[in-house]
Amino acid sequence: MSTPKRAAKSATKRAPKRKSRSTTLPRNEILLGDCIEQLKALPDESIDLVFADPPYNLQLEGDLLRPNNTRVDGVHQDWDKFKDFASYDAFSRAWLGQCQRILKPKGALWVIGSYHNIFRIGAALQDLGFWIHNDIIWRKTNPMPNFRGRRFTNAHETLIWAGRDQAARVTYNYDAMKAGNDDLQMRSDWLFPICSGSERLRDHEGRKAHPTQKPEALLHRIILATTNSGDVILDPFFGTGTTGAVAKRLGRNWIGVERDPEYAAHAELRIEKIKPLTGDALDVSRSKRAEPRVPFGTIIELGILEAGSRLVDEKRRFKAEVRADGSLAFEGLQGSIHRLGAEVQGKSACNGWTFWHVEAEGKLKSIDLLRQQARQELGLGDARPVTFAGE
């Protein structure tokens, strides 16, 4: 097995510092060097998602001690130190601007931070034209205590999820998140422990390999929620490779930028051990909105349902006649499957696909199943068998 030092040399050889913008996109590689310079070398509109865990600019003065005078193993590295807020803001806007350039038109960005920096980054995102979709609270089950007793225990971090701009139609696998949350909508407060135990990477002396390693569970949810299999995810502050490890496991491509060879070495060895999921294990619950659109009129045109057929609601209160143009008629009222469904119920809106049913062999069949059949005949999406309820 390679040592971290050998792996660092390997990573350096494989991903030399790029001085000019490339027309090709490296995939599943660690790019060693300054994040802004490496980002500048990547092609425009080439990345599906950015996950960033930038320096927090903690502004620590001296060591933090426990009540027994032992030193807290916190963040003391030079990469987290900035001269002042102005220099931190300039750094933030520089790397965010490059991320915006390399994101695809539908691309999005996640950035995580604490109260020290997340509000400044949020302002920079909006000033640059990013469009914020959510802020997420990661509530830690095992936060570090407040040893000095002068503040509330800092038990959470904040994540911002933003599209490249207001027009970006970002990926959100709503149904997958709902299915994994026992059929309840996923909320914006997430409960996970901080990285510990066997997941925490350590050096040969048993010390933390990286002071701010994030738990894989957090990245698992982010990647599953906001990317699709095969997408390219970039992490400009790669550290010990949590983003790459989870991306590989979930069948996504990844790119890591890291300036510290030792961190990169740990990341490379870690990712080498990951076995990607395959086949059905990679499938997620799909949203109806993501499926190809098929108008109700197409079902009539294909002969799946004939004009003159009767549609009823699930309780058989209303019986509407299907007309040749794909509209419905009921007691002097007429309109689309959605409009007529709303009118007969006295509502402002209705999903006609789930409201109307057709009777066949004594059973009610949702017309949404007819839409699935139409997609099969048109060669759109998966060709799954369409059955009657109860079969």
C-alpha positions in Angstrom: 0.0 0.0 0.0 1.2 3.5 -0.8 2.3 5.8 2.0 0.8 9.3 2.2 4.1 10.8 1.2 4.3 8.6 -1.9 0.7 9.3 -2.7 1.4 13.0 -2.5 4.1 12.6 -5.1 1.7 10.6 -7.3 -1.0 13.3 -7.0 1.5 16.0 -7.9 2.7 14.1 -10.9 -0.8 13.3 -12.1 -2.2 16.9 -11.7 0.6 19.5 -12.4 -0.2 23.1 -11.8 -2.1 24.5 -14.8 -1.0 27.8 -16.1 -3.5 28.3 -18.9 -7.2 27.4 -19.3 -7.7 23.9 -20.5 -10.3 22.8 -23.1 -10.7 19.4 -21.4 -12.0 18.6 -18.0 -10.0 16.4 -15.7 -12.2 13.9 -13.9 -11.6 11.9 -10.7 -8.3 13.7 -10.0 -6.7 15.8 -7.3 -5.3 19.0 -8.6 -2.5 20.2 -6.4 -2.1 23.9 -6.0 -3.8 27.2 -5.1 -7.5 26.8 -5.5 -8.1 30.1 -7.4 -5.3 29.4 -9.9 -6.5 25.8 -10.5 -10.1 26.9 -10.9 -9.0 29.5 -13.5 -7.5 26.7 -15.6 -10.8 24.8 -15.8 -13.1 25.2 -18.9 -16.2 27.3 -18.7 -19.6 25.7 -17.9 -18.2 22.3 -17.2 -19.2 21.4 -13.6 -22.6 20.2 -12.4 -22.1 20.9 -8.7 -19.5 22.6 -6.4 -19.3 21.7 -2.8 -17.0 24.1 -0.8 -15.8 23.9 2.7 -13.6 27.0 2.7 -11.4 28.4 5.5 -13.7 29.7 8.3 -11.4 32.6 9.3 -11.9 31.7 12.9 -9.8 34.6 14.2 -8.4 32.5 17.1 -6.0 34.3 19.5 -3.9 31.8 21.3 -4.7 28.2 22.3 -8.1 27.2 23.6 -7.8 25.2 26.8 -10.1 22.8 28.6 -10.9 23.3 32.3 -8.0 20.8 33.1 -5.7 23.0 31.0 -5.2 20.6 28.2 -5.1 22.1 24.7 -8.2 21.7 22.4 -7.2 20.2 19.1 -8.8 22.9 17.0 -7.9 24.8 13.8 -4.5 26.5 14.1 -3.2 26.1 10.5 -2.0 29.1 8.5 -4.6 28.4 5.7 -7.4 29.6 8.1 -5.6 32.9 8.9 -6.3 36.2 7.0 -5.1 39.7 7.7 -8.6 41.2 8.1 -12.1 40.9 6.9 -11.3 42.7 3.7 -8.7 40.2 2.6 -11.0 37.3 3.5 -13.8 38.9 1.4 -11.5 39.4 -1.5 -10.4 35.8 -1.3 -14.0 34.6 -1.1 -15.2 36.6 -4.0 -12.3 35.4 -6.1 -12.9 31.7 -5.7 -16.7 32.1 -5.8 -16.4 34.0 -9.1 -14.4 31.2 -10.6 -16.9 28.6 -9.4 -19.7 30.6 -11.0 -17.8 30.6 -14.3 -17.2 26.9 -14.4 -20.7 25.9 -13.4 -23.0 24.7 -16.1 -26.1 26.8 -16.8 -28.1 24.4 -14.5 -25.2 24.2 -12.0 -25.4 24.8 -8.3 -23.1 25.4 -5.3 -23.1 24.3 -1.7 -20.9 26.1 0.8 -20.6 25.3 4.5 -19.4 27.6 7.3 -19.9 28.9 10.8 -21.0 32.2 12.2 -17.4 33.5 11.6 -17.8 33.5 7.9 -21.1 32.2 6.5 -22.8 35.6 6.5 -20.0 37.2 4.6 -20.0 34.4 2.1 -23.8 34.7 1.8 -23.5 38.4 0.9 -20.8 37.7 -1.6 -23.0 35.0 -3.3 -25.9 37.4 -3.7 -23.6 40.2 -4.9 -22.2 37.9 -7.6 -25.6 36.9 -8.8 -26.0 33.4 -7.3 -29.6 32.5 -6.4 -30.0 31.1 -3.0 -32.4 28.1 -2.8 -32.0 27.1 0.9 -29.9 27.5 3.9 -29.5 24.3 5.8 -28.7 23.9 9.5 -26.4 21.0 10.3 -27.2 20.3 13.9 -24.4 18.3 15.5 -25.4 15.5 17.9 -22.0 15.7 19.6 -20.7 19.3 19.4 -17.6 20.5 21.2 -18.5 22.1 24.6 -18.0 25.8 25.2 -15.2 25.5 27.7 -15.0 29.1 28.7 -18.7 29.3 29.6 -19.2 32.7 28.0 -21.4 31.7 25.1 -24.0 29.2 24.0 -22.5 25.9 22.9 -21.9 26.2 19.1 -23.9 23.1 18.1 -24.5 23.7 14.4 -23.0 24.8 11.1 -24.8 26.5 8.2 -24.9 25.4 4.6 -26.0 27.5 1.7 -27.4 25.9 -1.5 -27.4 28.3 -4.5 -27.9 28.1 -8.2 -25.4 29.7 -10.6 -27.9 32.4 -11.2 -31.7 33.0 -10.9 -32.4 31.2 -14.2 -30.6 28.0 -13.2 -33.0 25.0 -13.0 -30.9 23.2 -10.4 -31.2 19.5 -9.8 -33.3 18.6 -6.7 -34.3 14.9 -6.3 -37.3 15.8 -4.1 -38.9 12.3 -4.3 -35.6 10.6 -3.3 -35.3 12.9 -0.2 -38.9 12.3 0.7 -38.6 8.5 0.3 -35.5 8.5 2.6 -37.4 10.5 5.2 -40.2 8.0 5.7 -42.4 9.8 3.0 -42.2 13.2 4.7 -40.7 16.3 3.1 -37.1 16.7 3.9 -36.6 19.7 6.3 -33.8 22.2 6.3 -32.5 21.1 9.7 -30.3 18.1 9.5 -29.1 16.0 12.4 -25.7 14.3 12.0 -22.7 13.7 14.4 -19.4 15.3 13.7 -16.8 13.1 12.1 -15.4 10.7 14.6 -14.4 7.0 15.2 -13.1 4.9 12.4 -14.2 7.5 9.8 -11.8 10.1 11.2 -8.6 10.0 9.3 -5.4 10.1 11.4 -1.7 10.4 10.7 1.0 8.0 11.8 1.1 9.5 15.2 -2.6 9.2 15.8 -3.4 12.9 15.3 -6.3 14.1 13.2 -5.2 14.2 9.6 -7.4 17.3 9.0 -9.0 19.4 11.8 -12.3 20.1 9.9 -13.0 16.7 8.2 -16.7 16.5 7.4 -18.9 13.4 8.0 -19.6 11.3 4.9 -23.3 11.2 5.9 -23.6 15.0 5.3 -22.1 14.7 1.8 -24.2 11.6 1.0 -27.4 13.6 1.5 -26.1 16.7 -0.5 -24.9 14.6 -3.4 -27.9 12.4 -3.5 -30.3 15.3 -3.3 -28.7 17.7 -5.9 -26.9 15.6 -8.5 -27.5 12.7 -10.8 -25.4 9.7 -11.6 -22.5 10.6 -13.8 -22.5 14.3 -12.8 -19.2 16.1 -12.1 -18.7 17.5 -8.6 -15.9 19.8 -7.8 -14.5 20.6 -4.3 -12.1 23.5 -4.3 -11.0 22.8 -0.7 -10.6 19.1 -1.0 -8.8 18.4 2.3 -8.8 14.7 3.0 -11.3 13.9 0.3 -14.7 13.4 1.8 -16.4 14.8 -1.3 -14.5 12.5 -3.6 -15.1 9.4 -1.5 -18.8 9.9 -1.4 -19.0 10.9 -5.0 -17.2 7.8 -6.1 -19.4 5.6 -4.0 -22.6 7.2 -5.5 -21.5 6.9 -9.1 -20.6 10.6 -9.6 -17.4 12.0 -11.1 -15.3 14.3 -8.8 -12.5 16.8 -9.0 -10.6 18.0 -5.9 -8.4 21.0 -5.6 -6.0 20.9 -2.6 -2.8 22.9 -2.0 -1.4 20.7 0.9 0.3 17.5 -0.4 -0.2 15.7 2.8 -3.9 16.3 2.8 -4.0 15.2 -0.9 -2.1 12.0 0.0 -4.6 11.0 2.6 -7.4 11.8 0.2 -6.0 9.7 -2.6 -5.4 6.6 -0.4 -8.9 7.0 1.1 -10.6 7.2 -2.3 -8.7 4.3 -3.7 -10.4 2.0 -1.2 -14.0 3.1 -2.1 -16.1 0.6 -4.0 -18.7 2.3 -6.2 -22.3 1.3 -6.0 -23.6 -0.3 -9.2 -26.9 -1.1 -11.0 -30.2 -0.7 -9.1 -28.4 0.5 -5.9 -27.7 3.8 -7.7 -31.3 4.4 -8.7 -33.3 7.0 -6.8 -37.0 7.7 -6.5 -37.8 9.8 -9.5 -40.1 12.8 -9.6 -43.0 13.0 -12.0 -41.9 16.5 -13.0 -38.6 15.0 -14.3 -40.3 12.6 -16.7 -40.9 13.6 -20.3 -44.1 15.5 -20.8 -46.9 13.7 -22.6 -50.2 15.7 -23.1 -53.5 13.9 -22.5 -54.4 14.5 -26.2 -51.5 12.3 -27.2 -53.1 9.4 -25.4 -56.2 9.9 -27.6 -54.1 10.2 -30.8 -52.2 7.0 -30.0 -55.5 5.2 -29.5 -54.6 4.2 -26.0 -58.0 5.8 -25.0 -60.7 6.4 -27.5 -62.7 9.6 -27.9 -66.2 9.1 -26.3 -64.8 7.1 -23.4 -66.0 8.0 -19.9 -63.7 9.2 -17.1 -64.8 9.2 -13.4 -63.3 10.4 -10.2 -62.2 7.8 -7.6 -65.6 8.0 -5.8 -67.5 7.9 -9.1 -69.2 11.3 -8.3 -68.5 12.8 -11.7 -68.6 11.2 -15.2 -66.9 13.2 -18.0 -66.8 12.3 -21.7 -63.5 12.3 -23.5 -63.6 14.4 -26.7 -61.5 14.0 -29.8 -59.2 17.0 -29.0 -58.3 15.6 -25.6 -60.6 17.9 -23.6 -63.4 16.6 -21.3 -67.1 17.5 -21.1 -69.4 17.2 -18.1 -73.0 18.7 -17.7 -72.3 21.7 -19.9 -68.8 22.3 -18.6 -65.7 21.6 -20.7 -62.0 21.9 -20.4 -58.7 20.1 -20.0 -58.4 17.2 -17.6 -57.0 19.7 -15.0 -59.4 22.6 -15.6 -62.5 20.4 -15.6 -61.3 18.5 -12.5 -60.9 21.7 -10.6 -64.3 23.1 -11.8 -66.4 20.1 -10.8 -64.8 20.2 -7.3 -65.1 23.9 -6.9 -61.4 24.3 -6.6 -58.8 26.6 -8.2 -56.5 23.8 -9.3 -56.5 20.0 -9.8 -54.0 17.4 -11.0 -56.2 15.7 -13.6 -53.8 12.8 -14.0 -54.5 11.6 -10.5 -58.1 12.8 -10.2 -59.6 11.1 -13.3 -59.9 7.3 -13.8 -61.1 5.0 -16.5 -63.0 1.8 -15.7 -61.7 -1.4 -17.3 -62.8 -5.0 -16.3 -64.6 -3.7 -13.3 -61.6 -1.8 -11.9 -60.7 1.9 -11.9 -57.4 2.7 -13.6 -55.7 6.1 -13.1 -55.2 7.8 -16.3 -51.6 8.5 -15.1 -51.0 4.8 -16.0 -52.1 5.6 -19.5 -49.5 8.3 -19.6 -46.9 5.8 -18.7 -48.1 3.5 -21.5 -47.8 6.5 -23.9 -44.2 7.1 -22.8 -43.4 3.5 -23.6 -44.9 3.7 -27.1 -43.1 6.9 -27.8 -39.8 5.5 -26.5 -39.5 8.0 -23.7 -38.0 7.0 -20.4 -38.1 3.5 -19.0 -40.3 0.8 -20.5 -41.8 -0.5 -17.4 -45.0 -2.7 -17.6 -48.2 -0.8 -17.0 -50.8 -2.8 -14.9 -54.2 -2.3 -13.4 -54.4 -1.5 -9.7 -54.7 -4.8 -7.8 -53.1 -7.0 -10.5 
